[in-house]
Amino acid sequence: MSDYNTDLREQLIINIICGDYRKELTELLLTNGLGEETARDEINRLARNPGISAARRLIKRAEKIEALLDIQHELFRKSGFISEFGTRQRLSGEEFYTKYFFRNLPVVVAGWMDDWPALKTWSPRNFGDRFGDVEIEVVADRDSDRKYDQNYERLCRKMPLKDFVKVIESKGTTNDIYLTARNHFLWLPEVAELLDEFSVGPPGVLDRGLRGPSYTELWMGAAGTVSPLHHDGCNILFAQVHGRKQVKLIPPHDIAKVYNHRGVFSAVDLDLMDFERFPLLKEATVLDVTLNPGEFLFLPVGWWHWVKALDPSISLSFQNLYHESPNILLAPHLKRVKQW
C-alpha cells in the first residue's frame, strides 16, 4: 500500500465514488510524488474496494432521489401556489386540513385568536410586571457561539424574569438572549394563569385533549432575535401574539439547495444570502412573510424556515394538531437504507 497524505487519499476516494478518476487521479498522484505504476495500482486498488463499490451504489440512489426532488421543485413553481400564498381569514378545520395540512403546504391564518385575552394584554413588560420575581431559564450569550441552537445546554442561564425583560428593553435589537420553547417557561407553576389567557385553537384544528410542554410552548425575545434556517420533525402551528416576526420558508424538496450537512440545520443564513458560498441557494424557492399579532402560521413537517423578530416578540407554538390521527412525525419515516 502506498504511503501518502490522508487528505489526498480522501480526495481520491470521493472522486472514485463519484465515478471521476483514472487519468486525472493518476496525474494528481504523480504531482504528489508517487510513481506512475504505483499511482495506477493505488487507484485500481481503491476502485475494487467493496466499501467504495457500495458507496457508489448509494450515490446512484441519492442522484435518483435528487432528480425526483428537482421534478417536485419544478412542479411546485408552476403550480401557482407561490402567487397564492398569503393570509386566509378564519379557515374552518376542514379547509385547513384538506387544503394545507394533507398537502404539506404552509398558510397564514388570521382571526383564530381574536377572542384571546393574551392578544390584548401580553407583552414583555406585562410579563415582567406580573411575574418579575419568577426565576426563568433563557439561552444567553448566543452572539459568542454561531451554533447556539445546537449548544443549547451550554448556553442556558437562570435569571429573574424582570431582569430578562430589562435586557429586552435596554438592548434594542439583539440576538444575544432568547427565551425559547425548550426553556418551558409557559409550564412553570408560578405562571399557570397564562394558560387561561389563550385557547387551544379553533374546533377541528387543535386537539383540546392534548396539553402540556410536549404540545404547547412559548417564545419571547427582543427585536433581532433569530431562529436559524432549519426544519422540524413534525407539523407546527405557530401563533404570533405580540410584535411581528419575519419568516422565510423553503419547501422540503429543495433540501439539496440549502446545504443541510447536520441534523435539521442548514449552513445557510437567509439574512445574508451568500450566493458565492452557497450557489445552489439561488435555485431555491423562498417564501417571505411578515407575521403580525393575531396571525397563525402553519409550518408543515419538513419545511425549512428562518425566523427573525422585527419587534420585541411573544409567540406560541402548538404541536397538538389533530384530524383523525395524531400529528404526522418525520422520525418513523427515517428508515434504514434498503438494498438498491
C-alpha positions as CSV (number, residue, x, y, z in Angstrom):
1,M,0.0,0.0,0.0
2,S,1.3,3.5,-0.9
3,D,2.1,5.9,1.9
4,Y,0.6,9.3,1.1
5,N,-1.3,12.1,2.7
6,T,-4.7,11.3,4.4
7,D,-6.4,14.3,2.8
8,L,-5.2,13.2,-0.6
9,R,-6.5,9.7,0.0
10,E,-9.9,11.1,0.9
11,Q,-9.9,13.2,-2.2
12,L,-9.1,10.1,-4.3
13,I,-11.9,8.1,-2.6
14,I,-14.5,10.8,-3.1
15,N,-13.6,11.1,-6.8
16,I,-13.7,7.3,-7.3
17,I,-17.1,7.1,-5.6
18,C,-18.4,9.8,-7.9
19,G,-17.0,8.0,-10.9
20,D,-14.5,10.6,-11.9
21,Y,-11.0,9.0,-11.8
22,R,-8.2,7.1,-13.7
23,K,-6.3,9.6,-15.8
24,E,-6.9,12.8,-13.7
25,L,-6.3,11.0,-10.4
26,T,-3.2,9.3,-11.8
27,E,-1.8,12.8,-12.7
28,L,-2.8,14.0,-9.2
29,L,-0.8,11.3,-7.5
30,L,2.2,11.9,-9.9
31,T,2.3,15.5,-8.8
32,N,2.3,14.4,-5.2
33,G,5.5,12.2,-5.7
34,L,4.1,8.7,-6.5
35,G,5.5,6.8,-9.5
36,E,3.2,6.2,-12.4
37,E,2.8,2.5,-11.9
38,T,2.3,2.9,-8.1
39,A,-0.3,5.6,-8.8
40,R,-2.3,3.3,-11.2
41,D,-2.1,0.4,-8.8
42,E,-3.4,2.5,-5.9
43,I,-6.4,3.9,-7.9
44,N,-7.3,0.4,-9.1
45,R,-7.0,-1.0,-5.5
46,L,-9.3,1.7,-4.2
47,A,-11.8,1.2,-7.1
48,R,-12.1,-2.5,-6.2
49,N,-12.7,-1.9,-2.5
50,P,-16.2,-3.3,-1.6
51,G,-16.9,-0.4,0.6
52,I,-16.3,2.1,-2.2
53,S,-18.5,0.0,-4.6
54,A,-21.3,0.1,-2.0
55,A,-20.9,3.8,-1.6
56,R,-21.2,4.2,-5.4
57,R,-24.5,2.4,-5.4
58,L,-25.8,4.7,-2.7
59,I,-24.6,7.7,-4.7
60,K,-26.6,6.5,-7.6
61,R,-29.7,6.1,-5.4
62,A,-29.2,9.6,-4.0
63,E,-28.8,11.0,-7.5
64,K,-32.2,9.5,-8.5
65,I,-33.9,10.9,-5.4
66,E,-32.4,14.3,-6.1
67,A,-33.7,14.2,-9.7
68,L,-37.2,13.4,-8.4
69,L,-36.9,16.3,-5.9
70,D,-35.9,18.6,-8.8
71,I,-39.1,17.5,-10.6
72,Q,-41.1,18.3,-7.5
73,H,-39.3,21.7,-7.4
74,E,-40.4,22.5,-11.0
75,L,-44.0,21.3,-10.4
76,F,-44.3,23.4,-7.3
77,R,-43.0,26.6,-9.0
78,K,-45.5,26.1,-11.9
79,S,-48.5,25.2,-9.6
80,G,-49.4,28.8,-8.8
81,F,-49.1,28.3,-5.1
82,I,-46.3,30.9,-4.7
83,S,-48.5,33.7,-6.0
84,E,-51.5,32.4,-3.9
85,F,-49.5,32.1,-0.7
86,G,-50.8,34.6,1.8
87,T,-53.3,35.2,4.7
88,R,-56.6,33.4,5.0
89,Q,-59.4,34.6,7.3
90,R,-60.8,32.1,9.8
91,L,-60.3,28.9,7.9
92,S,-62.5,26.0,9.1
93,G,-60.9,22.9,10.4
94,E,-61.9,21.0,7.3
95,E,-60.5,23.7,4.9
96,F,-57.2,23.8,6.9
97,Y,-56.7,20.0,6.8
98,T,-57.8,19.4,3.2
99,K,-56.2,22.4,1.5
100,Y,-53.0,22.7,3.6
101,F,-52.2,20.0,6.2
102,F,-52.5,17.0,4.0
103,R,-51.0,18.8,1.0
104,N,-48.0,19.7,3.2
105,L,-48.4,23.4,2.3
106,P,-47.9,26.4,4.6
107,V,-50.6,29.0,5.2
108,V,-51.1,32.2,7.3
109,V,-54.5,32.3,9.1
110,A,-56.0,35.4,10.8
111,G,-59.0,35.5,13.1
112,W,-58.4,32.4,15.0
113,M,-57.2,34.2,18.2
114,D,-59.5,37.3,18.1
115,D,-61.1,36.2,21.4
116,W,-57.8,35.6,23.2
117,P,-57.2,37.8,26.3
118,A,-53.5,37.2,25.5
119,L,-53.7,39.2,22.3
120,K,-54.8,42.3,24.1
121,T,-52.5,42.1,27.2
122,W,-49.4,40.0,26.6
123,S,-46.0,41.9,26.2
124,P,-42.6,41.5,27.8
125,R,-43.4,44.5,30.1
126,N,-46.8,42.9,31.1
127,F,-45.0,39.6,32.0
128,G,-42.3,41.5,34.0
129,D,-44.9,43.4,36.0
130,R,-46.9,40.2,36.8
131,F,-44.2,37.6,37.2
132,G,-41.0,39.6,37.6
133,D,-39.5,37.6,40.6
134,V,-40.1,34.2,38.9
135,E,-36.8,32.5,38.1
136,I,-36.7,31.6,34.4
137,E,-34.3,29.8,32.1
138,V,-33.1,31.5,28.9
139,V,-30.5,30.9,26.2
140,A,-27.8,33.6,26.7
141,D,-24.5,34.7,25.0
142,R,-25.8,33.5,21.6
143,D,-23.6,36.0,19.9
144,S,-20.5,34.2,21.2
145,D,-21.4,30.9,19.6
146,R,-22.6,30.6,16.0
147,K,-24.1,27.1,16.7
148,Y,-26.2,28.4,19.6
149,D,-29.2,26.2,18.7
150,Q,-27.1,23.1,18.8
151,N,-25.2,24.1,22.0
152,Y,-28.4,24.9,23.9
153,E,-27.5,23.3,27.2
154,R,-24.1,25.1,27.4
155,L,-25.8,28.5,26.9
156,C,-28.7,28.1,29.3
157,R,-28.8,30.6,32.1
158,K,-31.2,31.3,35.1
159,M,-32.4,34.8,35.9
160,P,-35.5,36.6,37.3
161,L,-38.0,37.3,34.6
162,K,-37.8,41.1,35.4
163,D,-34.1,41.1,34.6
164,F,-34.7,39.3,31.2
165,V,-37.4,41.9,30.4
166,K,-34.9,44.7,31.2
167,V,-32.4,43.2,28.8
168,I,-35.0,43.1,26.0
169,E,-36.0,46.7,26.6
170,S,-32.4,48.0,27.0
171,K,-30.5,46.2,24.3
172,G,-32.9,47.2,21.4
173,T,-32.1,44.9,18.5
174,T,-30.2,41.8,19.6
175,N,-29.9,38.1,19.1
176,D,-27.8,37.5,22.2
177,I,-30.5,36.3,24.5
178,Y,-33.8,34.4,24.0
179,L,-36.5,32.6,25.9
180,T,-37.2,29.6,23.6
181,A,-39.7,26.7,23.6
182,R,-37.1,24.5,25.1
183,N,-36.9,26.7,28.2
184,H,-40.6,25.6,29.1
185,F,-41.5,29.0,30.7
186,L,-45.2,28.5,30.0
187,W,-45.4,25.5,32.2
188,L,-43.8,27.0,35.4
189,P,-46.4,26.7,38.2
190,E,-45.9,30.4,39.0
191,V,-47.3,31.5,35.6
192,A,-50.1,29.0,35.4
193,E,-52.7,31.7,34.9
194,L,-51.3,32.4,31.5
195,L,-52.8,29.1,30.3
196,D,-56.3,30.6,30.8
197,E,-55.5,33.5,28.5
198,F,-55.5,31.7,25.2
199,S,-57.4,28.8,23.9
200,V,-56.0,25.7,22.2
201,G,-57.3,26.8,18.9
202,P,-60.5,26.6,16.8
203,P,-62.5,23.3,16.9
204,G,-61.2,20.7,14.5
205,V,-57.7,22.2,14.2
206,L,-56.0,21.5,17.6
207,D,-56.7,18.6,19.9
208,R,-58.1,20.1,23.1
209,G,-57.3,16.9,25.0
210,L,-53.5,17.3,24.4
211,R,-51.9,19.8,26.8
212,G,-48.5,20.2,28.3
213,P,-44.9,21.0,27.4
214,S,-44.9,18.4,24.7
215,Y,-47.6,20.2,22.8
216,T,-47.6,24.0,23.6
217,E,-44.7,26.2,24.2
218,L,-43.8,30.0,24.4
219,W,-41.1,32.1,22.8
220,M,-40.1,35.6,24.0
221,G,-37.3,37.8,22.9
222,A,-36.0,41.2,21.6
223,A,-36.2,42.6,18.2
224,G,-33.5,41.0,16.1
225,T,-33.8,37.5,17.7
226,V,-33.2,34.8,15.1
227,S,-34.0,31.2,14.7
228,P,-31.6,29.9,12.0
229,L,-32.7,28.0,9.0
230,H,-33.9,24.5,10.0
231,H,-36.8,22.2,9.6
232,D,-38.9,20.5,12.3
233,G,-39.7,16.8,12.6
234,C,-43.5,17.4,13.0
235,N,-46.2,19.8,11.9
236,I,-46.4,23.0,13.9
237,L,-49.0,25.7,14.2
238,F,-47.2,28.9,15.2
239,A,-49.1,31.8,16.8
240,Q,-47.8,35.4,16.8
241,V,-49.3,37.0,19.9
242,H,-47.1,40.2,20.4
243,G,-44.9,42.0,18.0
244,R,-44.0,41.0,14.4
245,K,-41.8,38.3,13.0
246,Q,-40.4,37.8,9.6
247,V,-40.4,34.2,8.4
248,K,-38.7,32.8,5.3
249,L,-39.8,29.3,4.2
250,I,-38.2,26.8,1.7
251,P,-40.1,23.7,0.7
252,P,-38.7,20.2,1.6
253,H,-37.9,19.3,-2.0
254,D,-35.2,22.0,-2.1
255,I,-33.1,20.2,0.6
256,A,-30.1,19.9,-1.8
257,K,-30.2,23.7,-2.2
258,V,-30.0,24.6,1.5
259,Y,-26.7,22.8,2.3
260,N,-28.2,20.5,5.1
261,H,-25.0,18.9,6.4
262,R,-26.0,18.4,10.1
263,G,-29.3,17.2,11.6
264,V,-32.2,19.5,10.9
265,F,-30.0,22.6,10.4
266,S,-28.9,24.4,7.2
267,A,-25.5,26.0,6.8
268,V,-27.3,28.9,5.0
269,D,-28.0,32.3,6.7
270,L,-31.1,33.7,4.9
271,D,-30.3,37.1,6.3
272,L,-27.2,37.3,4.2
273,M,-28.0,35.1,1.2
274,D,-24.3,34.4,0.4
275,F,-24.7,33.0,-3.2
276,E,-20.9,32.9,-3.7
277,R,-20.5,30.4,-0.8
278,F,-23.9,28.7,-1.4
279,P,-24.5,28.9,-5.2
280,L,-27.4,26.4,-5.2
281,L,-29.4,28.7,-2.9
282,K,-30.1,30.8,-6.0
283,E,-32.3,28.0,-7.2
284,A,-34.3,27.5,-4.0
285,T,-37.9,28.7,-3.7
286,V,-38.0,31.2,-0.8
287,L,-41.4,32.4,0.5
288,D,-41.2,35.5,2.7
289,V,-43.9,36.6,5.1
290,T,-44.3,39.0,8.0
291,L,-46.4,37.6,10.8
292,N,-48.5,40.2,12.6
293,P,-50.0,39.9,16.1
294,G,-53.1,37.7,15.9
295,E,-51.9,35.6,13.0
296,F,-51.1,31.9,12.9
297,L,-48.6,30.3,10.5
298,F,-48.8,26.6,9.7
299,L,-45.3,25.1,9.4
300,P,-45.7,21.8,7.7
301,V,-43.3,19.0,8.6
302,G,-40.1,19.1,6.6
303,W,-40.4,22.8,5.5
304,W,-37.3,24.8,6.1
305,H,-37.9,28.1,8.0
306,W,-35.8,31.0,9.2
307,V,-37.4,33.4,11.7
308,K,-36.4,36.9,12.8
309,A,-38.2,39.1,15.3
310,L,-38.9,42.6,14.0
311,D,-40.1,43.8,17.3
312,P,-40.0,42.6,20.9
313,S,-42.0,39.5,20.5
314,I,-44.1,36.7,22.1
315,S,-45.1,33.7,20.2
316,L,-46.7,30.3,20.9
317,S,-46.1,27.0,19.1
318,F,-48.6,24.2,19.0
319,Q,-47.9,20.6,18.1
320,N,-51.3,19.1,19.1
321,L,-52.7,19.2,15.6
322,Y,-55.4,16.8,15.1
323,H,-57.6,15.2,12.5
324,E,-58.4,11.5,12.7
325,S,-54.9,10.6,13.7
326,P,-52.1,12.2,15.8
327,N,-49.6,14.6,14.4
328,I,-47.6,13.2,11.5
329,L,-43.9,12.8,12.6
330,L,-40.8,12.6,10.5
331,A,-38.8,10.2,12.7
332,P,-40.8,7.0,11.9
333,H,-40.1,7.6,8.2
334,L,-36.4,7.8,8.6
335,K,-36.0,4.1,7.7
336,R,-32.8,2.1,7.3
337,V,-31.2,2.0,3.9
338,K,-32.6,-0.9,1.9
339,Q,-30.8,-2.8,-0.9
340,W,-31.0,-0.8,-4.1
